[in-house]
Amino acid sequence: MSCTVDMQMALAQREGFAHIILHNIGLITDDWNTTALNPEWQMKHKGILYWIGVCEASWIKVTIEGDSIFAPNPKIYGYHTCGRDFGVAQRRYFTKGKGRK
């Protein structure tokens, strides 16, 4: 446990809550002592991500409201190829002389 939010999430999981809402946890503020960008603040609150994972693994819905560093990024990086390696297909196409010249 690293902060009271951790303890509250552990207690909610133990008591069988179905939904946890974290409101304005991990805000980026102008005050360096309380901002989520401060490494000292991050060390004190590092267990929050762990308990979010534990609660979600226990089928507890966790909602993060407000601007928070703990909120998932809405932009997903990467791509999906439907199980095909298009790079191999492209290399075969271009090496057999069928591609652009």
MMTF fields as JSON, N, C-alpha, C and O atoms, coordinates in Angstrom:
{
  "mmtfVersion": "1.0.0",
  "mmtfProducer": "UNKNOWN",
  "numBonds": 403,
  "numAtoms": 404,
  "numGroups": 101,
  "numChains": 1,
  "numModels": 1,
  "chainsPerModel": [1],
  "groupsPerChain": [101],
  "chainIdList": ["A"],
  "bondAtomList": [4, 2, 8, 6, 12, 10, 16, 14, 20, 18, 24, 22, 28, 26, 32, 30, 36, 34, 40, 38, 44, 42, 48, 46, 52, 50, 56, 54, 60, 58, 64, 62, 68, 66, 72, 70, 76, 74, 80, 78, 84, 82, 88, 86, 92, 90, 96, 94, 100, 98, 104, 102, 108, 106, 112, 110, 116, 114, 120, 118, 124, 122, 128, 126, 132, 130, 136, 134, 140, 138, 144, 142, 148, 146, 152, 150, 156, 154, 160, 158, 164, 162, 168, 166, 172, 170, 176, 174, 180, 178, 184, 182, 188, 186, 192, 190, 196, 194, 200, 198, 204, 202, 208, 206, 212, 210, 216, 214, 220, 218, 224, 222, 228, 226, 232, 230, 236, 234, 240, 238, 244, 242, 248, 246, 252, 250, 256, 254, 260, 258, 264, 262, 268, 266, 272, 270, 276, 274, 280, 278, 284, 282, 288, 286, 292, 290, 296, 294, 300, 298, 304, 302, 308, 306, 312, 310, 316, 314, 320, 318, 324, 322, 328, 326, 332, 330, 336, 334, 340, 338, 344, 342, 348, 346, 352, 350, 356, 354, 360, 358, 364, 362, 368, 366, 372, 370, 376, 374, 380, 378, 384, 382, 388, 386, 392, 390, 396, 394, 400, 398],
  "bondOrderList": [1, 1, 1, 1, 1, 1, 1, 1, 1, 1, 1, 1, 1, 1, 1, 1, 1, 1, 1, 1, 1, 1, 1, 1, 1, 1, 1, 1, 1, 1, 1, 1, 1, 1, 1, 1, 1, 1, 1, 1, 1, 1, 1, 1, 1, 1, 1, 1, 1, 1, 1, 1, 1, 1, 1, 1, 1, 1, 1, 1, 1, 1, 1, 1, 1, 1, 1, 1, 1, 1, 1, 1, 1, 1, 1, 1, 1, 1, 1, 1, 1, 1, 1, 1, 1, 1, 1, 1, 1, 1, 1, 1, 1, 1, 1, 1, 1, 1, 1, 1],
  "groupList": [{"groupName": "MET", "atomNameList": ["N", "CA", "C", "O"], "elementList": ["N", "C", "C", "O"], "formalChargeList": [0, 0, 0, 0], "bondAtomList": [1, 0, 2, 1, 3, 2], "bondOrderList": [1, 1, 2], "singleLetterCode": "M", "chemCompType": "L-PEPTIDE LINKING"}, {"groupName": "SER", "atomNameList": ["N", "CA", "C", "O"], "elementList": ["N", "C", "C", "O"], "formalChargeList": [0, 0, 0, 0], "bondAtomList": [1, 0, 2, 1, 3, 2], "bondOrderList": [1, 1, 2], "singleLetterCode": "S", "chemCompType": "L-PEPTIDE LINKING"}, {"groupName": "CYS", "atomNameList": ["N", "CA", "C", "O"], "elementList": ["N", "C", "C", "O"], "formalChargeList": [0, 0, 0, 0], "bondAtomList": [1, 0, 2, 1, 3, 2], "bondOrderList": [1, 1, 2], "singleLetterCode": "C", "chemCompType": "L-PEPTIDE LINKING"}, {"groupName": "THR", "atomNameList": ["N", "CA", "C", "O"], "elementList": ["N", "C", "C", "O"], "formalChargeList": [0, 0, 0, 0], "bondAtomList": [1, 0, 2, 1, 3, 2], "bondOrderList": [1, 1, 2], "singleLetterCode": "T", "chemCompType": "L-PEPTIDE LINKING"}, {"groupName": "VAL", "atomNameList": ["N", "CA", "C", "O"], "elementList": ["N", "C", "C", "O"], "formalChargeList": [0, 0, 0, 0], "bondAtomList": [1, 0, 2, 1, 3, 2], "bondOrderList": [1, 1, 2], "singleLetterCode": "V", "chemCompType": "L-PEPTIDE LINKING"}, {"groupName": "ASP", "atomNameList": ["N", "CA", "C", "O"], "elementList": ["N", "C", "C", "O"], "formalChargeList": [0, 0, 0, 0], "bondAtomList": [1, 0, 2, 1, 3, 2], "bondOrderList": [1, 1, 2], "singleLetterCode": "D", "chemCompType": "L-PEPTIDE LINKING"}, {"groupName": "GLN", "atomNameList": ["N", "CA", "C", "O"], "elementList": ["N", "C", "C", "O"], "formalChargeList": [0, 0, 0, 0], "bondAtomList": [1, 0, 2, 1, 3, 2], "bondOrderList": [1, 1, 2], "singleLetterCode": "Q", "chemCompType": "L-PEPTIDE LINKING"}, {"groupName": "ALA", "atomNameList": ["N", "CA", "C", "O"], "elementList": ["N", "C", "C", "O"], "formalChargeList": [0, 0, 0, 0], "bondAtomList": [1, 0, 2, 1, 3, 2], "bondOrderList": [1, 1, 2], "singleLetterCode": "A", "chemCompType": "L-PEPTIDE LINKING"}, {"groupName": "LEU", "atomNameList": ["N", "CA", "C", "O"], "elementList": ["N", "C", "C", "O"], "formalChargeList": [0, 0, 0, 0], "bondAtomList": [1, 0, 2, 1, 3, 2], "bondOrderList": [1, 1, 2], "singleLetterCode": "L", "chemCompType": "L-PEPTIDE LINKING"}, {"groupName": "ARG", "atomNameList": ["N", "CA", "C", "O"], "elementList": ["N", "C", "C", "O"], "formalChargeList": [0, 0, 0, 0], "bondAtomList": [1, 0, 2, 1, 3, 2], "bondOrderList": [1, 1, 2], "singleLetterCode": "R", "chemCompType": "L-PEPTIDE LINKING"}, {"groupName": "GLU", "atomNameList": ["N", "CA", "C", "O"], "elementList": ["N", "C", "C", "O"], "formalChargeList": [0, 0, 0, 0], "bondAtomList": [1, 0, 2, 1, 3, 2], "bondOrderList": [1, 1, 2], "singleLetterCode": "E", "chemCompType": "L-PEPTIDE LINKING"}, {"groupName": "GLY", "atomNameList": ["N", "CA", "C", "O"], "elementList": ["N", "C", "C", "O"], "formalChargeList": [0, 0, 0, 0], "bondAtomList": [1, 0, 2, 1, 3, 2], "bondOrderList": [1, 1, 2], "singleLetterCode": "G", "chemCompType": "PEPTIDE LINKING"}, {"groupName": "PHE", "atomNameList": ["N", "CA", "C", "O"], "elementList": ["N", "C", "C", "O"], "formalChargeList": [0, 0, 0, 0], "bondAtomList": [1, 0, 2, 1, 3, 2], "bondOrderList": [1, 1, 2], "singleLetterCode": "F", "chemCompType": "L-PEPTIDE LINKING"}, {"groupName": "HIS", "atomNameList": ["N", "CA", "C", "O"], "elementList": ["N", "C", "C", "O"], "formalChargeList": [0, 0, 0, 0], "bondAtomList": [1, 0, 2, 1, 3, 2], "bondOrderList": [1, 1, 2], "singleLetterCode": "H", "chemCompType": "L-PEPTIDE LINKING"}, {"groupName": "ILE", "atomNameList": ["N", "CA", "C", "O"], "elementList": ["N", "C", "C", "O"], "formalChargeList": [0, 0, 0, 0], "bondAtomList": [1, 0, 2, 1, 3, 2], "bondOrderList": [1, 1, 2], "singleLetterCode": "I", "chemCompType": "L-PEPTIDE LINKING"}, {"groupName": "ASN", "atomNameList": ["N", "CA", "C", "O"], "elementList": ["N", "C", "C", "O"], "formalChargeList": [0, 0, 0, 0], "bondAtomList": [1, 0, 2, 1, 3, 2], "bondOrderList": [1, 1, 2], "singleLetterCode": "N", "chemCompType": "L-PEPTIDE LINKING"}, {"groupName": "TRP", "atomNameList": ["N", "CA", "C", "O"], "elementList": ["N", "C", "C", "O"], "formalChargeList": [0, 0, 0, 0], "bondAtomList": [1, 0, 2, 1, 3, 2], "bondOrderList": [1, 1, 2], "singleLetterCode": "W", "chemCompType": "L-PEPTIDE LINKING"}, {"groupName": "PRO", "atomNameList": ["N", "CA", "C", "O"], "elementList": ["N", "C", "C", "O"], "formalChargeList": [0, 0, 0, 0], "bondAtomList": [1, 0, 2, 1, 3, 2], "bondOrderList": [1, 1, 2], "singleLetterCode": "P", "chemCompType": "L-PEPTIDE LINKING"}, {"groupName": "LYS", "atomNameList": ["N", "CA", "C", "O"], "elementList": ["N", "C", "C", "O"], "formalChargeList": [0, 0, 0, 0], "bondAtomList": [1, 0, 2, 1, 3, 2], "bondOrderList": [1, 1, 2], "singleLetterCode": "K", "chemCompType": "L-PEPTIDE LINKING"}, {"groupName": "TYR", "atomNameList": ["N", "CA", "C", "O"], "elementList": ["N", "C", "C", "O"], "formalChargeList": [0, 0, 0, 0], "bondAtomList": [1, 0, 2, 1, 3, 2], "bondOrderList": [1, 1, 2], "singleLetterCode": "Y", "chemCompType": "L-PEPTIDE LINKING"}],
  "groupTypeList": [0, 1, 2, 3, 4, 5, 0, 6, 0, 7, 8, 7, 6, 9, 10, 11, 12, 7, 13, 14, 14, 8, 13, 15, 14, 11, 8, 14, 3, 5, 5, 16, 15, 3, 3, 7, 8, 15, 17, 10, 16, 6, 0, 18, 13, 18, 11, 14, 8, 19, 16, 14, 11, 4, 2, 10, 7, 1, 16, 14, 18, 4, 3, 14, 10, 11, 5, 1, 14, 12, 7, 17, 15, 17, 18, 14, 19, 11, 19, 13, 3, 2, 11, 9, 5, 12, 11, 4, 7, 6, 9, 9, 19, 12, 3, 18, 11, 18, 11, 9, 18],
  "groupIdList": [1, 2, 3, 4, 5, 6, 7, 8, 9, 10, 11, 12, 13, 14, 15, 16, 17, 18, 19, 20, 21, 22, 23, 24, 25, 26, 27, 28, 29, 30, 31, 32, 33, 34, 35, 36, 37, 38, 39, 40, 41, 42, 43, 44, 45, 46, 47, 48, 49, 50, 51, 52, 53, 54, 55, 56, 57, 58, 59, 60, 61, 62, 63, 64, 65, 66, 67, 68, 69, 70, 71, 72, 73, 74, 75, 76, 77, 78, 79, 80, 81, 82, 83, 84, 85, 86, 87, 88, 89, 90, 91, 92, 93, 94, 95, 96, 97, 98, 99, 100, 101],
  "secStructList": [7, 7, 1, 2, 2, 2, 2, 2, 2, 2, 2, 2, 2, 2, 6, 6, 7, 1, 3, 3, 3, 3, 3, 1, 7, 1, 7, 7, 7, 1, 7, 6, 6, 6, 7, 6, 6, 1, 2, 2, 2, 2, 2, 2, 6, 6, 2, 2, 2, 2, 2, 2, 2, 2, 2, 2, 2, 6, 6, 7, 3, 3, 3, 3, 3, 1, 1, 7, 6, 6, 1, 7, 7, 1, 1, 7, 7, 1, 7, 7, 7, 6, 6, 7, 7, 2, 2, 2, 2, 2, 2, 2, 2, 2, 2, 6, 6, 7, 1, 7, 7],
  "xCoordList": [0.844, 0.0, 0.893, 1.872, 0.53, 1.342, 0.563, 1.173, -0.762, -1.559, -2.962, -3.28, -3.79, -5.133, -6.033, -6.967, -5.773, -6.565, -6.354, -7.297, -5.116, -4.834, -5.648, -6.275, -5.629, -6.351, -7.855, -8.525, -8.376, -9.807, -10.189, -11.253, -9.328, -9.615, -9.528, -10.332, -8.554, -8.438, -9.658, -10.176, -10.109, -11.288, -12.544, -13.376, -12.67, -13.825, -13.831, -14.89, -12.651, -12.57, -12.927, -13.635, -12.439, -12.698, -14.178, -14.714, -14.837, -16.247, -17.199, -18.416, -16.652, -17.485, -18.176, -19.25, -17.593, -18.185, -18.144, -17.251, -19.093, -19.159, -18.604, -18.276, -18.496, -18.065, -17.293, -17.764, -16.113, -15.29, -15.104, -14.742, -15.354, -15.164, -14.043, -14.14, -12.994, -11.885, -12.072, -11.961, -12.353, -12.637, -11.487, -11.168, -10.867, -9.761, -8.587, -8.012, -8.235, -7.048, -5.936, -6.113, -4.8, -3.676, -3.764, -3.479, -4.157, -4.265, -2.906, -2.011, -2.761, -1.578, -1.944, -2.776, -1.318, -1.64, -0.431, 0.653, -0.641, 0.448, 1.364, 2.522, 0.88, 1.681, 2.554, 2.04, 3.87, 4.797, 4.676, 4.947, 4.279, 4.186, 3.005, 3.043, 1.969, 0.776, 0.502, -0.517, 1.383, 1.14, 1.54, 2.449, 0.859, 1.156, 2.447, 2.927, 3.017, 4.288, 5.491, 6.602, 5.29, 6.366, 6.764, 5.904, 8.048, 8.469, 8.191, 7.9, 8.277, 7.983, 6.496, 6.155, 5.624, 4.195, 3.938, 3.131, 4.63, 4.451, 4.868, 4.218, 5.93, 6.362, 5.331, 5.111, 4.702, 3.698, 2.41, 1.663, 2.14, 0.882, 1.087, 0.227, 2.2, 2.501, 1.611, 1.499, 0.984, 0.148, -1.237, -1.965, -1.613, -2.963, -3.159, -4.199, -2.177, -2.3, -2.394, -3.13, -1.647, -1.716, -3.128, -3.682, -3.709, -5.042, -6.128, -7.158, -5.918, -6.859, -6.846, -7.903, -5.664, -5.552, -6.145, -6.818, -5.901, -6.451, -7.974, -8.639, -8.522, -9.98, -10.598, -11.632, -9.981, -10.521, -10.402, -11.262, -9.349, -9.217, -10.268, -10.613, -10.775, -11.827, -13.219, -14.2, -13.311, -14.566, -15.239, -16.466, -14.448, -14.967, -14.719, -13.59, -15.757, -15.62, -14.955, -15.41, -13.875, -13.166, -13.31, -12.89, -13.909, -14.088, -13.207, -13.201, -12.457, -11.584, -12.182, -12.22, -12.651, -13.286, -12.316, -11.464, -12.455, -11.617, -10.296, -10.01, -9.497, -8.175, -7.247, -6.994, -6.749, -5.931, -4.832, -5.021, -3.67, -2.605, -2.907, -2.243, -3.884, -4.255, -5.286, -5.559, -5.856, -6.865, -6.201, -5.095, -6.858, -6.282, -6.244, -7.097, -5.255, -5.105, -6.151, -6.251, -6.944, -7.973, -7.397, -8.068, -6.152, -5.514, -4.678, -3.761, -4.999, -4.272, -3.184, -3.446, -1.973, -0.861, -0.707, -0.774, -0.506, -0.285, -1.282, -2.047, -1.264, -2.176, -2.485, -1.792, -3.514, -3.939, -3.942, -4.509, -3.315, -3.187, -4.072, -3.901, -4.985, -5.902, -5.154, -5.617, -4.008, -3.272, -2.366, -1.733, -2.286, -1.436, -0.22, -0.294, 0.89, 2.088, 2.181, 2.668, 1.714, 1.702, 3.101, 3.31, 4.064, 5.439, 5.98, 6.681, 5.669, 6.116, 5.465, 6.13, 4.173, 3.473, 4.053, 4.206, 4.376, 4.948, 6.326, 6.646, 7.144, 8.483, 8.404, 9.187, 7.481, 7.316, 6.868, 7.351, 5.957, 5.42, 6.507, 6.623, 7.305, 8.308, 9.548, 10.216, 9.86, 11.054, 10.801, 11.758, 9.555, 9.248, 9.076, 8.681, 9.371, 9.342, 7.958, 7.788, 6.96, 5.625, 5.355, 4.348, 6.224, 6.001, 6.434, 6.751, 6.44, 6.838, 8.277, 9.094, 8.582, 9.953, 10.513, 11.661],
  "yCoordList": [-1.178, 0.0, 1.247, 1.335, 2.18, 3.383, 4.656, 5.684, 4.619, 5.798, 5.344, 4.157, 6.292, 5.932, 5.441, 4.678, 5.859, 5.374, 3.87, 3.132, 3.419, 1.981, 1.233, 0.215, 1.748, 1.075, 1.051, 0.06, 2.142, 2.2, 1.226, 0.609, 1.081, 0.143, -1.3, -2.144, -1.581, -2.922, -3.247, -4.362, -2.266, -2.464, -2.679, -3.531, -1.906, -2.06, -3.439, -4.045, -3.935, -5.263, -6.33, -7.288, -6.159, -7.129, -7.176, -8.241, -6.011, -5.948, -6.256, -6.256, -6.517, -6.968, -5.884, -6.121, -4.707, -3.65, -4.053, -4.792, -3.581, -3.902, -2.787, -3.029, -1.577, -0.438, 0.545, 0.933, 0.94, 1.933, 3.114, 2.939, 4.314, 5.525, 6.346, 6.748, 6.586, 7.433, 8.802, 8.938, 9.795, 11.128, 12.063, 12.253, 12.647, 13.601, 13.031, 13.719, 11.79, 11.176, 11.244, 10.776, 11.814, 11.909, 13.082, 12.953, 14.225, 15.423, 16.068, 15.954, 16.736, 17.543, 18.975, 19.587, 19.513, 20.852, 21.773, 21.348, 23.048, 24.025, 23.918, 24.332, 23.378, 23.238, 21.989, 20.878, 22.17, 21.056, 19.988, 18.816, 20.363, 19.391, 18.44, 17.321, 18.866, 18.029, 17.551, 16.904, 17.854, 17.445, 15.994, 15.488, 15.333, 13.939, 13.773, 12.653, 14.878, 14.805, 14.783, 14.471, 15.103, 15.113, 13.666, 12.875, 13.299, 11.92, 11.479, 10.307, 12.4, 12.049, 11.696, 10.758, 12.441, 12.146, 10.783, 10.0, 10.503, 9.239, 8.056, 7.01, 8.206, 7.127, 6.867, 5.719, 7.916, 7.76, 7.126, 6.526, 7.25, 6.784, 5.681, 5.473, 4.983, 3.98, 2.744, 2.015, 2.49, 1.302, 1.426, 0.437, 2.631, 2.817, 1.979, 1.34, 1.975, 1.176, -0.309, -1.044, -0.751, -2.152, -2.506, -3.523, -1.663, -1.969, -1.813, -2.484, -0.938, -0.878, -2.217, -2.746, -2.766, -4.058, -5.19, -6.063, -5.186, -6.232, -6.172, -7.205, -4.971, -4.829, -5.242, -5.912, -4.853, -5.249, -6.754, -7.353, -7.375, -8.826, -9.529, -10.68, -8.842, -9.396, -9.034, -9.167, -8.582, -8.212, -7.017, -6.917, -6.123, -4.871, -3.793, -3.619, -3.077, -2.01, -0.809, -0.343, -0.309, 0.867, 1.977, 1.829, 3.093, 4.257, 5.372, 5.669, 5.996, 7.114, 8.362, 8.503, 9.273, 10.503, 11.67, 11.7, 12.617, 13.805, 13.552, 12.441, 14.611, 14.498, 13.813, 14.339, 12.671, 11.881, 11.187, 10.808, 11.017, 10.258, 8.767, 7.993, 8.353, 6.94, 6.534, 5.346, 7.5, 7.194, 6.535, 6.919, 5.553, 4.931, 5.919, 6.799, 5.763, 6.644, 6.291, 5.128, 7.27, 6.957, 6.608, 5.967, 7.028, 6.721, 5.456, 5.413, 4.449, 3.192, 3.198, 3.487, 2.879, 2.841, 1.424, 0.454, 1.309, 0.008, -0.26, 0.62, -1.462, -1.841, -3.325, -4.059, -3.751, -5.141, -5.657, -5.02, -6.805, -7.319, -8.527, -9.187, -8.825, -9.96, -11.278, -12.181, -11.404, -12.652, -12.838, -13.886, -11.86, -11.972, -11.084, -10.012, -11.533, -10.705, -10.087, -10.718, -8.855, -8.209, -7.882, -7.716, -7.786, -7.537, -8.685, -8.45, -9.92, -11.083, -11.074, -11.324, -10.789, -10.745, -9.658, -9.873, -8.509, -7.427, -7.814, -7.556, -8.433, -8.818, -9.839, -9.764, -10.786, -11.772, -11.09, -11.427, -10.143, -9.452, -8.656, -8.708, -7.92, -7.058, -7.839, -7.419, -8.947, -9.695, -10.558, -10.975, -10.837, -11.615, -10.732, -11.221, -9.437, -8.564, -8.062, -7.478, -8.27, -7.826, -6.425, -5.816, -5.915, -4.616, -3.477, -3.661, -2.269, -1.069, -1.163, -1.838, -0.484, -0.465, 0.917, 1.133],
  "zCoordList": [0.0, 0.0, 0.0, 0.741, -0.834, -0.903, -0.599, -0.305, -0.661, -0.335, 0.066, 0.005, 0.471, 0.937, -0.192, 0.058, -1.42, -2.549, -2.707, -2.996, -2.516, -2.57, -1.529, -1.822, -0.323, 0.761, 0.498, 0.783, -0.045, -0.337, -1.446, -1.388, -2.458, -3.53, -3.034, -3.43, -2.168, -1.595, -0.734, -0.776, 0.043, 0.879, 0.024, 0.336, -1.045, -1.929, -2.581, -2.745, -2.955, -3.538, -2.513, -2.822, -1.304, -0.232, 0.145, 0.453, 0.118, 0.494, -0.657, -0.474, -1.84, -2.949, -3.747, -4.3, -3.822, -4.64, -6.104, -6.518, -6.888, -8.307, -9.191, -10.352, -8.659, -9.47, -8.588, -7.519, -9.04, -8.338, -9.281, -10.444, -8.774, -9.573, -8.935, -7.775, -9.694, -9.244, -9.898, -11.116, -9.089, -9.61, -9.257, -8.083, -10.284, -10.129, -9.339, -8.496, -9.608, -9.016, -10.05, -11.175, -9.693, -10.613, -11.56, -12.75, -11.031, -11.863, -12.082, -11.244, -13.194, -13.46, -13.12, -13.791, -12.067, -11.58, -11.706, -12.105, -11.357, -11.404, -10.192, -10.265, -9.084, -7.873, -7.987, -8.121, -7.935, -8.141, -7.054, -7.317, -5.852, -4.764, -4.916, -4.404, -5.607, -5.725, -7.147, -7.388, -8.087, -9.459, -9.668, -9.01, -10.581, -10.873, -11.661, -11.831, -12.146, -12.867, -11.926, -12.356, -10.674, -9.682, -9.361, -8.972, -9.513, -9.235, -7.795, -7.555, -6.844, -5.454, -5.292, -4.571, -5.957, -5.924, -6.562, -6.061, -7.674, -8.363, -7.484, -7.513, -6.713, -5.816, -4.727, -4.342, -4.232, -3.18, -3.702, -2.929, -5.001, -5.574, -6.612, -7.468, -6.545, -7.567, -7.49, -8.476, -6.366, -6.224, -6.833, -6.917, -7.262, -7.808, -9.068, -9.228, -9.96, -11.178, -10.859, -11.517, -9.849, -9.441, -8.992, -9.409, -8.14, -7.615, -8.666, -8.588, -9.651, -10.773, -11.498, -11.844, -11.728, -12.388, -11.572, -12.12, -10.251, -9.384, -9.383, -9.463, -9.293, -9.273, -10.601, -10.618, -11.714, -13.01, -13.221, -13.867, -12.689, -12.781, -11.93, -12.194, -10.913, -10.053, -10.561, -9.829, -11.798, -12.449, -11.777, -11.766, -11.224, -10.677, -11.728, -12.185, -12.108, -13.097, -12.431, -11.386, -13.039, -12.522, -13.55, -14.697, -13.132, -13.989, -13.477, -12.283, -14.384, -14.018, -14.64, -15.862, -13.783, -14.253, -14.136, -13.248, -15.035, -15.011, -15.717, -16.164, -15.808, -16.417, -15.431, -14.347, -15.787, -14.875, -15.65, -16.806, -15.009, -15.66, -15.63, -16.319, -14.853, -14.768, -15.814, -15.985, -16.507, -17.521, -18.726, -19.107, -19.328, -20.525, -21.679, -21.792, -22.519, -23.669, -24.711, -25.104, -25.175, -26.169, -27.539, -28.348, -27.804, -29.08, -28.909, -28.089, -29.677, -29.602, -30.668, -31.835, -30.259, -31.19, -31.734, -30.979, -33.015, -33.624, -34.728, -35.122, -35.213, -36.274, -36.149, -35.444, -36.829, -36.803, -38.226, -39.114, -38.458, -39.819, -40.091, -41.116, -39.229, -39.41, -39.543, -40.24, -38.886, -38.894, -40.1, -40.229, -40.979, -42.163, -42.002, -41.401, -42.539, -42.56, -43.944, -44.882, -44.069, -45.37, -45.86, -47.062, -44.949, -45.363, -46.199, -47.183, -45.827, -46.589, -47.965, -48.97, -48.014, -49.304, -50.196, -51.398, -49.645, -50.44, -50.965, -52.126, -50.11, -50.555, -51.684, -52.631, -51.605, -52.672, -53.966, -55.047, -53.855, -55.022, -55.726, -56.951, -54.959, -55.57, -56.029, -56.973, -55.389, -55.802, -57.036, -57.689, -57.371, -58.566, -59.803, -60.861, -59.677, -60.832, -61.198, -62.268, -60.343, -60.665, -60.154, -60.517, -59.333, -58.708, -59.597, -60.772, -58.996, -59.703, -60.156, -59.53, -61.243, -61.753, -61.699, -62.088]
}
